[in-house]
Amino acid sequence: MSKLLKYAKQSGPGWLQAAVTLGGGSLVGALYLGVIGGNGLLWLQPMAMVFGVIMLASLAYVTLSTEETPFVSTCKHISPVLAWAWLIATVIADCVFCPAQASLGLGIVQQNFGLADVNPYIITSLLAVTAFGVVYFYSSGSKGVATFENILKIMVAIVILCFFGSATVNMANGNVDFPSLIKGFIPNFTALFNPAETLQPAIAATGEAASYWSETISHSQRDIIITAFGAAVGINMTFLLPYTLKKRGWEKKDRELSRYDLVLGLAIPFMIAASFLVITSSAQFHGKSADVLNEAGQPIALEDGYYANLKGRLQFENIEFTEKTLKEKADQLPLADREIAAYITKRDAKQLATALAPLVGSTASQMIFGIGILAMALSTMIVHMLMNGFAISQAIGKPEAKKPFLIGAAIPAVTAALAPYLWSGANKTAMAIPASVIATTLLPIAYLIFVLLMNSKHTLGKEKLTGGKLITVNILMLTGLFLAGFASVWALLNKGTPGVYGLTALAVLAALGLISFAIKNKSAKAS
């Protein structure tokens, strides 16, 4: 226990990882897990995070066992093509998804805080400047690093407390089924093929359309499960860790500390926050339609998502419709179909905030929950800027220099300020799809880099693991690599032509990495 407390006080880099993974993607993912799977999918995000931490712990081991950054080690001992692909993917992800977080923050300020009349560019610019200001602290030396990490710890704590409050209110109100809650943490891979048991009666009530709804829900669940395994740790998170470890001044003697740091700072906060979110979402929305439909079965909120769910149902029965007649035709479907469409409609933070209304009132609930989500968005923006600063300074060969770091950090700050333009409509699609394909393609490649570095005598020298330790680590890492690779392939298959390009690039880069690693290690042994 004394060691645990000691390491908890020294933790830092893990909290930075938590700040970026607890972003808008985690919010949307956990929300929909609860909506569609109830408590039955509580196991998913913790398991995904376990394998993400295994890969990051291996990366930390390599970083602290050598004098070089993993980027330099990859250039020297594996392939410069893979190293530069890893760096470029990080920059693209930061510059594209930082405005996504700014857009999330904008929505919270406008909707939850009641500032809809304020110019959106003013709001996103203030968010960008605030985030960049925090990053500037980080670049100012050891005291700045400590201040930076403490700020992020507070933000992560706010997120967790916000979600804890929502879950607690639902528990106090008797909305949480505790037996299903306990059972939900046990992995159940039948969810890849079957809807949640709690939705089966509603599916059966749709009669001949039951097969359609069963397949639709199963497909959504399958996408969520597979995507979560590839998204618990993002491509830019893998690039961030080595530089934060170096910035902290950690060395070979701190390798055990780095593992505790990832568990205490990343895994535990993420698992707690994500679990509270799923529990809350399940309690409020799973198998319920009152927040979407009125007593007459007509939509009162979230119409776009609701009618999108009914499009496929109309097509299943070969009912002709146009965009103009969609609502009319959908409103004529049996109530059972309309209710299940409402059950699986994706909710947002505004709906989630209603959990606190019985405790503090509707206005206060929106404010409290809004603060939690805003902290989530802002902390993720901060770390996107931090990651980009490291990537740009490494790209020009000056990873310790302050000026290129700040220039790199400023690039996603600018894109964040322009979020109302960049992250909407056609612009959002034009940015997000290519960036998502690149990040999805490169994540398993980054994992492959870590596996090869851990098995490279040329890189680690006498610090390379041997015997049973190496076998155990390889089994765990290869499992993580397989899951990330499978998730990436699945995601790319669903992205049309860009996905085909991504799959081709994935195969070529993997082959290039393995061949280059074999050649370099063979020459190293010969010398």
C-alpha positions as CSV (number, residue, x, y, z in Angstrom):
1,M,0.0,0.0,0.0
2,S,2.9,2.4,0.8
3,K,4.3,1.8,-2.7
4,L,0.9,2.5,-4.2
5,L,0.5,5.8,-2.4
6,K,4.1,6.8,-3.3
7,Y,3.5,6.1,-7.0
8,A,0.1,7.8,-6.9
9,K,1.8,11.0,-5.7
10,Q,4.4,10.8,-8.5
11,S,1.9,10.0,-11.3
12,G,1.5,12.4,-14.2
13,P,1.9,11.2,-17.8
14,G,-0.9,8.7,-17.3
15,W,-3.3,11.5,-16.4
16,L,-2.4,13.2,-19.7
17,Q,-3.4,10.1,-21.5
18,A,-6.7,10.0,-19.6
19,A,-7.4,13.6,-20.5
20,V,-7.3,12.8,-24.2
21,T,-9.1,9.5,-24.1
22,L,-11.9,11.0,-22.0
23,G,-13.0,13.1,-24.9
24,G,-16.1,13.5,-27.0
25,G,-15.5,10.0,-28.6
26,S,-15.7,8.3,-25.2
27,L,-18.8,10.3,-24.3
28,V,-20.7,9.3,-27.5
29,G,-19.4,5.8,-27.3
30,A,-20.4,5.2,-23.7
31,L,-23.7,6.9,-24.2
32,Y,-24.7,4.6,-27.1
33,L,-23.4,1.5,-25.3
34,G,-25.9,2.2,-22.6
35,V,-28.7,3.1,-25.0
36,I,-28.4,0.0,-27.2
37,G,-26.9,-2.6,-24.8
38,G,-27.9,-1.6,-21.4
39,N,-25.7,-2.8,-18.6
40,G,-24.8,-5.8,-20.7
41,L,-21.8,-4.0,-22.4
42,L,-20.2,-2.6,-19.2
43,W,-17.3,-5.0,-19.8
44,L,-16.4,-3.6,-23.2
45,Q,-14.5,-0.4,-22.5
46,P,-12.5,-1.7,-19.5
47,M,-11.3,-4.7,-21.5
48,A,-10.4,-2.5,-24.4
49,M,-8.4,-0.2,-22.1
50,V,-6.6,-3.1,-20.5
51,F,-5.0,-4.0,-23.8
52,G,-4.4,-0.4,-24.6
53,V,-2.4,0.0,-21.3
54,I,-0.4,-3.2,-22.1
55,M,0.7,-1.6,-25.4
56,L,1.5,1.7,-23.8
57,A,3.4,0.0,-20.9
58,S,5.6,-1.7,-23.5
59,L,6.2,1.6,-25.2
60,A,7.1,3.1,-21.8
61,Y,9.6,0.3,-21.2
62,V,11.3,0.9,-24.5
63,T,11.4,4.7,-23.9
64,L,12.9,4.4,-20.4
65,S,15.4,1.7,-21.4
66,T,17.1,3.7,-24.1
67,E,18.5,7.2,-24.6
68,E,16.5,7.7,-27.8
69,T,12.8,8.5,-28.4
70,P,10.8,5.6,-29.9
71,F,10.5,7.7,-33.1
72,V,14.3,7.8,-33.5
73,S,14.5,4.1,-32.5
74,T,11.9,3.2,-35.2
75,C,13.8,5.2,-37.8
76,K,17.1,3.4,-37.0
77,H,16.0,-0.1,-36.2
78,I,12.7,-0.8,-38.0
79,S,11.7,1.6,-40.8
80,P,11.8,5.4,-41.3
81,V,8.7,5.1,-43.4
82,L,6.8,3.7,-40.5
83,A,8.2,6.2,-38.1
84,W,7.2,9.2,-40.3
85,A,3.8,7.7,-41.0
86,W,3.2,7.4,-37.2
87,L,4.2,11.1,-36.8
88,I,2.2,12.4,-39.7
89,A,-0.9,10.5,-38.6
90,T,-0.5,12.1,-35.2
91,V,-0.4,15.6,-36.6
92,I,-3.4,15.0,-38.8
93,A,-5.4,13.5,-36.0
94,D,-4.6,16.4,-33.7
95,C,-5.5,19.1,-36.2
96,V,-8.8,17.4,-37.2
97,F,-10.1,16.2,-33.9
98,C,-9.1,19.2,-31.8
99,P,-11.8,21.2,-33.5
100,A,-14.2,18.3,-32.9
101,Q,-13.7,18.8,-29.2
102,A,-14.1,22.6,-29.6
103,S,-17.4,21.9,-31.4
104,L,-18.5,19.7,-28.4
105,G,-17.5,22.6,-26.0
106,L,-19.4,25.1,-28.2
107,G,-22.6,22.9,-28.0
108,I,-22.3,22.8,-24.3
109,V,-21.8,26.5,-23.9
110,Q,-24.7,27.3,-26.2
111,Q,-27.2,24.6,-25.0
112,N,-26.4,23.9,-21.4
113,F,-25.3,27.4,-20.4
114,G,-27.9,29.2,-22.4
115,L,-25.5,31.3,-24.6
116,A,-27.0,30.4,-28.0
117,D,-27.0,34.0,-29.1
118,V,-23.2,34.5,-28.7
119,N,-21.1,34.4,-31.9
120,P,-19.8,30.8,-32.1
121,Y,-16.3,31.9,-33.2
122,I,-16.0,33.9,-30.0
123,I,-16.7,30.8,-27.9
124,T,-14.4,28.5,-29.8
125,S,-11.6,31.1,-29.9
126,L,-11.8,31.5,-26.1
127,L,-11.7,27.8,-25.7
128,A,-8.6,27.6,-28.0
129,V,-6.8,30.4,-26.2
130,T,-7.5,28.9,-22.8
131,A,-6.2,25.5,-23.9
132,F,-3.1,27.0,-25.5
133,G,-2.5,29.0,-22.3
134,V,-2.4,25.8,-20.3
135,V,0.0,24.2,-22.8
136,Y,2.3,27.2,-22.4
137,F,2.6,26.4,-18.7
138,Y,3.8,23.0,-19.7
139,S,6.6,24.4,-21.8
140,S,7.9,26.7,-19.0
141,G,9.9,24.1,-17.1
142,S,9.4,21.6,-14.2
143,K,7.0,23.8,-12.3
144,G,5.0,24.4,-15.4
145,V,4.8,20.6,-16.0
146,A,3.6,20.1,-12.4
147,T,1.0,22.9,-12.8
148,F,-0.2,21.5,-16.1
149,E,-0.6,18.0,-14.8
150,N,-2.5,19.2,-11.7
151,I,-4.9,21.2,-13.9
152,L,-5.6,18.1,-16.0
153,K,-6.0,16.0,-12.8
154,I,-8.7,18.5,-11.7
155,M,-10.4,18.4,-15.0
156,V,-10.5,14.6,-15.1
157,A,-11.8,14.6,-11.5
158,I,-14.6,17.0,-12.6
159,V,-15.6,14.6,-15.4
160,I,-15.7,11.6,-13.0
161,L,-17.6,13.5,-10.3
162,C,-20.2,14.7,-12.9
163,F,-20.8,11.2,-14.2
164,F,-20.7,9.8,-10.6
165,G,-23.4,12.2,-9.6
166,S,-25.6,11.1,-12.5
167,A,-25.2,7.4,-11.8
168,T,-25.8,8.0,-8.1
169,V,-29.1,9.8,-8.7
170,N,-30.3,7.0,-10.9
171,M,-29.3,4.4,-8.3
172,A,-31.1,6.4,-5.6
173,N,-34.2,6.6,-7.7
174,G,-34.3,2.8,-8.2
175,N,-33.5,3.1,-12.0
176,V,-30.5,0.8,-11.8
177,D,-30.9,-3.0,-12.0
178,F,-28.0,-4.1,-9.7
179,P,-27.9,-7.8,-10.7
180,S,-27.5,-6.8,-14.4
181,L,-24.9,-4.3,-13.4
182,I,-22.7,-6.9,-11.8
183,K,-23.3,-9.3,-14.7
184,G,-22.5,-6.6,-17.1
185,F,-18.8,-6.5,-16.2
186,I,-18.4,-10.2,-17.3
187,P,-17.3,-10.3,-21.0
188,N,-20.1,-11.6,-23.2
189,F,-19.1,-11.9,-26.9
190,T,-22.6,-13.1,-27.9
191,A,-23.3,-9.4,-28.2
192,L,-21.4,-9.5,-31.5
193,F,-24.3,-11.5,-32.9
194,N,-27.5,-10.9,-30.8
195,P,-29.3,-7.8,-29.4
196,A,-29.5,-7.3,-25.6
197,E,-31.9,-9.7,-23.9
198,T,-33.8,-6.8,-22.5
199,L,-34.8,-5.7,-26.0
200,Q,-35.9,-9.1,-27.2
201,P,-39.6,-8.7,-26.2
202,A,-39.8,-5.3,-28.0
203,I,-38.2,-6.9,-31.1
204,A,-40.6,-9.8,-31.0
205,A,-43.5,-7.3,-30.8
206,T,-42.7,-6.0,-34.2
207,G,-43.9,-9.3,-35.8
208,E,-42.6,-9.8,-39.3
209,A,-40.2,-7.0,-38.9
210,A,-38.4,-8.7,-36.0
211,S,-35.7,-10.0,-38.2
212,Y,-34.9,-6.6,-39.5
213,W,-34.6,-5.0,-36.1
214,S,-32.6,-7.9,-34.7
215,E,-30.1,-7.6,-37.5
216,T,-30.0,-3.8,-37.3
217,I,-29.4,-3.8,-33.6
218,S,-26.8,-6.6,-33.8
219,H,-24.9,-4.7,-36.5
220,S,-24.8,-1.5,-34.4
221,Q,-23.6,-3.4,-31.3
222,R,-21.0,-5.2,-33.4
223,D,-19.7,-2.0,-34.8
224,I,-19.5,-0.5,-31.3
225,I,-17.7,-3.5,-29.8
226,I,-15.1,-3.7,-32.5
227,T,-14.5,0.0,-32.8
228,A,-14.0,0.3,-29.0
229,F,-11.2,-2.2,-29.1
230,G,-9.4,-0.1,-31.6
231,A,-10.2,3.3,-30.1
232,A,-9.5,3.0,-26.4
233,V,-6.0,4.3,-27.2
234,G,-5.7,6.6,-30.2
235,I,-2.8,6.9,-32.6
236,N,-1.8,10.3,-31.2
237,M,-1.8,9.0,-27.7
238,T,0.9,6.5,-28.6
239,F,3.1,9.3,-29.9
240,L,2.5,11.4,-26.8
241,L,3.6,9.0,-24.0
242,P,7.4,8.9,-24.7
243,Y,7.8,12.7,-24.7
244,T,5.8,13.2,-21.5
245,L,8.0,10.5,-19.8
246,K,11.1,12.3,-21.0
247,K,9.7,15.7,-20.0
248,R,9.2,14.3,-16.5
249,G,12.8,13.3,-16.3
250,W,12.0,9.6,-15.7
251,E,14.7,7.1,-16.4
252,K,15.4,3.4,-16.4
253,K,14.8,3.2,-12.7
254,D,11.3,4.5,-13.2
255,R,10.0,1.8,-15.4
256,E,7.9,0.2,-12.7
257,L,6.6,3.7,-11.8
258,S,5.5,4.2,-15.4
259,R,3.4,1.1,-15.3
260,Y,1.7,2.1,-12.1
261,D,1.2,5.6,-13.6
262,L,-0.7,4.2,-16.6
263,V,-2.9,2.1,-14.3
264,L,-3.6,4.9,-11.7
265,G,-3.7,7.8,-14.1
266,L,-5.2,6.3,-17.3
267,A,-6.9,3.0,-16.8
268,I,-8.7,3.6,-13.5
269,P,-10.1,7.1,-14.2
270,F,-11.2,6.0,-17.7
271,M,-12.9,2.8,-16.5
272,I,-14.7,4.6,-13.7
273,A,-15.9,7.5,-15.9
274,A,-16.9,5.2,-18.8
275,S,-18.7,2.8,-16.5
276,F,-20.7,5.6,-14.8
277,L,-21.6,6.9,-18.2
278,V,-22.9,3.5,-19.4
279,I,-24.8,2.9,-16.1
280,T,-26.5,6.3,-16.4
281,S,-27.3,6.0,-20.1
282,S,-28.7,2.5,-19.5
283,A,-30.8,3.6,-16.6
284,Q,-32.2,6.6,-18.4
285,F,-32.6,5.4,-22.0
286,H,-32.2,1.6,-22.5
287,G,-35.6,0.2,-23.6
288,K,-37.3,3.6,-23.1
289,S,-38.9,6.0,-25.5
290,A,-40.5,8.7,-23.3
291,D,-37.8,11.2,-24.0
292,V,-38.2,10.7,-27.8
293,L,-41.9,10.0,-28.3
294,N,-45.0,11.3,-26.7
295,E,-47.9,9.1,-25.6
296,A,-49.4,9.2,-29.1
297,G,-46.1,7.8,-30.5
298,Q,-45.0,11.1,-32.2
299,P,-41.4,12.3,-31.9
300,I,-40.8,15.2,-29.5
301,A,-37.0,15.3,-29.6
302,L,-34.0,13.9,-31.6
303,E,-36.1,13.6,-34.8
304,D,-33.2,13.3,-37.2
305,G,-31.8,10.2,-35.5
306,Y,-35.3,8.7,-34.9
307,Y,-36.4,9.0,-38.5
308,A,-33.1,7.7,-39.7
309,N,-33.7,4.5,-37.8
310,L,-37.1,4.1,-39.5
311,K,-35.7,4.6,-43.1
312,G,-34.4,1.1,-43.1
313,R,-37.6,-0.3,-41.7
314,L,-39.6,1.3,-44.6
315,Q,-37.1,-0.1,-47.1
316,F,-37.5,-3.6,-45.5
317,E,-41.2,-3.5,-46.3
318,N,-40.6,-2.0,-49.7
319,I,-42.6,1.1,-48.8
320,E,-41.7,3.9,-51.2
321,F,-40.8,7.3,-49.8
322,T,-38.9,10.4,-50.6
323,E,-37.1,12.8,-48.2
324,K,-40.3,14.9,-48.2
325,T,-42.6,12.0,-47.4
326,L,-40.3,10.1,-45.0
327,K,-41.9,11.4,-41.8
328,E,-45.4,10.9,-43.1
329,K,-44.7,7.3,-44.1
330,A,-42.7,6.5,-40.9
331,D,-45.5,7.9,-38.7
332,Q,-47.9,5.3,-40.3
333,L,-45.7,2.4,-39.2
334,P,-47.0,0.2,-36.2
335,L,-46.3,1.7,-32.8
336,A,-44.0,-1.2,-31.9
337,D,-41.7,-0.3,-34.7
338,R,-41.7,3.4,-33.8
339,E,-41.0,2.6,-30.1
340,I,-38.0,0.4,-30.9
341,A,-36.7,3.1,-33.3
342,A,-36.9,5.5,-30.3
343,Y,-35.2,3.0,-28.0
344,I,-32.0,2.9,-30.2
345,T,-31.9,6.6,-31.1
346,K,-28.6,8.1,-30.1
347,R,-28.9,10.6,-27.2
348,D,-26.7,13.6,-26.4
349,A,-25.4,15.3,-23.3
350,K,-28.5,17.5,-23.0
351,Q,-30.7,14.4,-22.5
352,L,-28.1,12.8,-20.2
353,A,-28.1,15.9,-17.9
354,T,-31.7,15.3,-17.0
355,A,-30.6,12.6,-14.6
356,L,-29.6,15.3,-12.1
357,A,-32.8,17.3,-12.4
358,P,-34.6,15.6,-9.5
359,L,-31.7,16.4,-7.3
360,V,-30.8,20.0,-8.2
361,G,-33.5,21.1,-10.6
362,S,-33.5,21.2,-14.4
363,T,-31.5,24.5,-14.8
364,A,-28.8,23.5,-12.3
365,S,-28.6,20.0,-13.8
366,Q,-27.8,21.4,-17.2
367,M,-25.1,23.6,-15.7
368,I,-23.5,20.9,-13.6
369,F,-23.4,18.4,-16.4
370,G,-22.3,21.0,-18.8
371,I,-19.3,21.8,-16.7
372,G,-18.3,18.2,-16.7
373,I,-18.6,17.8,-20.5
374,L,-16.9,21.2,-21.0
375,A,-14.0,20.0,-18.8
376,M,-13.8,16.8,-20.9
377,A,-13.7,18.8,-24.2
378,L,-11.2,21.4,-22.9
379,S,-8.8,18.8,-21.4
380,T,-8.8,16.9,-24.7
381,M,-8.1,20.0,-26.7
382,I,-5.2,20.8,-24.3
383,V,-3.6,17.4,-24.9
384,H,-4.2,17.5,-28.7
385,M,-2.1,20.7,-28.7
386,L,0.5,19.1,-26.5
387,M,0.8,16.1,-28.7
388,N,1.1,18.2,-31.8
389,G,3.8,20.3,-30.2
390,F,5.9,17.2,-29.5
391,A,5.3,15.9,-33.0
392,I,6.4,19.1,-34.8
393,S,9.4,19.6,-32.6
394,Q,10.4,15.9,-33.3
395,A,9.8,16.4,-37.0
396,I,12.4,19.1,-37.2
397,G,14.9,17.2,-35.0
398,K,14.6,19.4,-31.9
399,P,12.3,17.5,-29.5
400,E,13.5,19.5,-26.5
401,A,13.2,23.0,-28.1
402,K,10.5,25.3,-26.8
403,K,9.8,27.4,-29.9
404,P,8.9,24.6,-32.4
405,F,6.9,22.9,-29.6
406,L,4.8,26.0,-29.2
407,I,4.4,26.5,-32.9
408,G,3.3,22.9,-33.2
409,A,0.8,23.3,-30.3
410,A,-0.6,26.5,-32.0
411,I,-1.6,24.6,-35.2
412,P,-4.6,22.6,-33.6
413,A,-5.4,25.7,-31.5
414,V,-6.1,27.6,-34.8
415,T,-8.2,24.7,-36.2
416,A,-10.1,24.6,-32.9
417,A,-10.9,28.3,-33.1
418,L,-12.3,27.7,-36.6
419,A,-14.4,24.7,-35.5
420,P,-17.8,26.3,-36.5
421,Y,-16.6,26.3,-40.1
422,L,-14.4,23.2,-40.1
423,W,-16.5,20.9,-38.1
424,S,-19.9,21.2,-39.8
425,G,-21.7,19.8,-42.8
426,A,-19.5,19.0,-45.8
427,N,-16.4,20.4,-44.3
428,K,-16.7,18.0,-41.3
429,T,-17.1,15.0,-43.7
430,A,-14.2,16.2,-45.8
431,M,-11.9,16.4,-42.8
432,A,-13.1,13.6,-40.5
433,I,-13.3,10.7,-43.0
434,P,-9.7,10.9,-44.4
435,A,-8.4,11.6,-40.9
436,S,-10.3,8.7,-39.4
437,V,-9.1,6.3,-42.2
438,I,-5.5,7.4,-41.6
439,A,-5.7,7.1,-37.8
440,T,-7.5,3.7,-38.1
441,T,-4.9,2.4,-40.6
442,L,-1.9,3.6,-38.5
443,L,-3.0,2.4,-35.0
444,P,-2.2,-1.2,-35.6
445,I,1.0,-0.2,-37.4
446,A,2.0,1.8,-34.2
447,Y,1.2,-1.3,-32.2
448,L,3.3,-3.4,-34.6
449,I,6.2,-0.9,-34.0
450,F,6.0,-1.5,-30.3
451,V,6.0,-5.3,-30.7
452,L,9.1,-5.1,-32.9
453,L,10.9,-2.6,-30.6
454,M,10.3,-4.9,-27.6
455,N,11.8,-7.8,-29.6
456,S,14.8,-5.8,-30.9
457,K,18.1,-6.6,-29.4
458,H,19.6,-3.8,-31.5
459,T,17.2,-1.3,-29.8
460,L,17.2,-2.6,-26.2
461,G,20.5,-4.3,-25.9
462,K,20.9,-6.0,-22.5
463,E,17.5,-4.6,-21.4
464,K,15.7,-6.8,-23.9
465,L,13.4,-9.2,-22.0
466,T,14.2,-12.9,-22.3
467,G,12.6,-16.3,-21.4
468,G,9.2,-16.5,-19.8
469,K,8.9,-12.7,-19.4
470,L,9.4,-12.1,-23.1
471,I,6.9,-14.9,-24.0
472,T,4.3,-13.5,-21.6
473,V,4.7,-9.9,-22.9
474,N,4.6,-11.0,-26.5
475,I,1.4,-13.0,-26.0
476,L,-0.3,-10.0,-24.4
477,M,1.1,-7.5,-27.0
478,L,0.2,-9.8,-29.9
479,T,-3.4,-10.1,-28.6
480,G,-3.6,-6.3,-28.4
481,L,-2.2,-6.1,-31.9
482,F,-4.7,-8.6,-33.2
483,L,-7.6,-6.8,-31.6
484,A,-6.5,-3.4,-32.9
485,G,-5.8,-4.9,-36.4
486,F,-9.2,-6.6,-36.5
487,A,-11.0,-3.5,-35.4
488,S,-9.1,-1.4,-38.0
489,V,-9.9,-3.8,-40.8
490,W,-13.6,-3.9,-39.8
491,A,-13.8,-0.1,-39.6
492,L,-12.0,0.4,-43.0
493,L,-14.3,-2.1,-44.7
494,N,-17.2,0.2,-43.8
495,K,-15.6,3.4,-45.3
496,G,-16.0,2.7,-49.0
497,T,-13.2,3.7,-51.4
498,P,-11.2,5.6,-48.7
499,G,-11.3,2.4,-46.6
500,V,-10.0,0.3,-49.5
501,Y,-7.0,2.7,-49.8
502,G,-6.6,2.4,-46.0
503,L,-6.6,-1.5,-46.1
504,T,-4.0,-1.5,-48.9
505,A,-1.8,0.9,-47.0
506,L,-2.2,-1.2,-43.8
507,A,-1.0,-4.3,-45.6
508,V,1.9,-2.6,-47.4
509,L,3.1,-0.8,-44.2
510,A,2.9,-4.0,-42.1
511,A,4.8,-6.0,-44.7
512,L,7.4,-3.1,-45.0
513,G,7.8,-3.0,-41.3
514,L,8.3,-6.8,-40.9
515,I,10.7,-7.1,-43.8
516,S,12.7,-4.0,-42.8
517,F,12.9,-5.3,-39.1
518,A,14.2,-8.7,-40.3
519,I,16.8,-7.1,-42.5
520,K,18.1,-4.6,-39.9
521,N,18.2,-7.2,-37.2
522,K,20.0,-9.7,-39.4
523,S,22.6,-7.1,-40.2
524,A,22.9,-6.2,-36.5
525,K,23.6,-9.8,-35.6
526,A,26.2,-10.1,-38.5
527,S,28.1,-7.1,-37.2
